[in-house]
């Protein structure tokens, strides 16, 4: 049976690969962002480098989108211990992180407005749009709540003995420090890749039975009483 036709193998593979690929796209997107690379006064930078902005914003968008199957996979693995907590944390992570994807459209607006108008005027107009209360309460704040949910979900996964305790801290630290170019990008990128990747690789390496919670317990050898059978 092909992976595409096998529900357990397909879902496990998608979830695992998502956690491996998402941080890689995130790091590449940060490096491609001309404003982050320049630092300091960035007014007009997006208008001067629209192609780079397009690549960076698109990759960032997909880095957030691809994180979502990984979040679902993490929730799926939490069994027996911390299930309710894992469901709550997973919900916060999923519905929060998805908002960051929508915010990436703002980069395109900055790029266009800084080209269509004097750079300072275009950037100021884009600032007004992105600080609108609707954008703040519907996208920005839920996005950061989602990052908190991602941390809590990782801790729930560790409590369920399905992931290392350090992984969620590495993921959060990497996401938050990645935009600090260049040293934060290097260190943060490594942390994000390591934290998400170790969970994703565990998913990819586990059996379908372990993924679905149907792993067969080893049968003890010996007599029913617990003593080894006398073979002499």
C-alpha positions, -999 to +999 in steps of 0.1 A: +000+000+000+013+034-009+018+061+017-009+082+001-034+054+005-024+045+041-041+069+065-017+062+094+015+065+074+003+095+054-008+115+084+023+106+104+046+115+074+028+149+068+030+159+104+066+149+108+078+165+076+059+197+085+079+201+117+111+196+098+103+219+068+085+248+086+116+260+105+138+257+075+114+280+055+113+304+084+150+308+085+153+313+047+125+338+048+142+358+076+175+359+056+156+370+025+139+399+042+158+431+031+147+452+061+158+426+087+192+423+070+197+461+069+185+469+104+182+505+117+160+529+097+141+506+073+118+532+058+118+527+020+136+494+020+106+473+011+099+497-018+134+493-031+135+455-030+100+443-039+113+409-053+130+401-021+100+411-001+078+389-022+101+359-016+104+365+021+067+371+028+057+341+008+081+318+026+071+332+059+034+325+050+042+289+042+064+284+072+033+292+094+009+272+073+032+241+073+035+243+111-002+236+115-001+198+105+028+194+129+007+209+157-022+185+149+004+157+149+017+167+183-019+168+198-025+134+183+004+119+202-007+130+236-024+101+252-029+088+288-011+118+304-022+155+300-048+149+273-071+177+283-042+201+288-028+190+254-061+196+236-064+232+251-028+240+243-031+226+208-062+246+201-045+278+212-014+270+191-034+261+160-059+290+160-032+314+171-003+306+148-026+306+117-030+343+122+006+350+116+001+337+080-024+364+073-001+391+087+024+384+060+002+402+035+012+434+052+047+431+037+033+434+003+013+465+012+045+481+026+063+473-006+037+487-029+029+518-009+066+527-006+068+526-044+035+543-052+041+571-027+071+589-012+087+562+009+081+579+043+044+586+034+038+551+021+054+535+052+033+557+075+001+548+057+010+511+060+018+516+097-017+530+102-033+500+085-013+474+104-019+491+138-057+492+132-075+477+162-090+450+140-055+439+128-042+440+164-070+420+181-078+397+152-043+388+141-014+401+161-025+393+197-040+359+188-007+351+169+014+356+200-012+337+221-006+309+196+031+309+203+023+305+240+000+276+231+028+261+211+051+262+241+024+246+263+017+220+237+053+210+236+054+207+274+023+185+273+040+163+247+070+160+270+047+152+299+032+124+278+067+112+272+065+118+235+091+145+231+120+161+249+113+189+275+137+213+259+121+212+224+093+237+230+116+262+247+140+259+217+111+264+192+098+295+210+132+311+215+141+304+179+109+320+165+113+351+187+150+357+181+152+347+145+144+382+132+174+396+150+198+395+121+225+381+119+233+365+153+198+360+164+190+345+130+219+320+133+213+310+170+175+313+168+173+294+136+194+266+150+171+264+180+139+264+160+152+238+136+165+216+165+133+219+186+108+213+159+130+189+140+136+165+169+098+161+173+092+158+136+120+131+132+105+111+160+072+111+142+088+100+110+108+072+127+080+057+148+059+028+135+024+032+123+012+012+154+030+035+178+016+066+159-020+052+162-016+040+198-019+004+188+016-007+196+016-043+208+030-048+243+057-075+244+044-108+257+064-120+288+081-153+285+076-180+311+048-197+329+015-179+338+026-177+374+055-154+364+082-180+369+102-193+341+089-226+328+110-256+339+126-270+308+147-297+325 
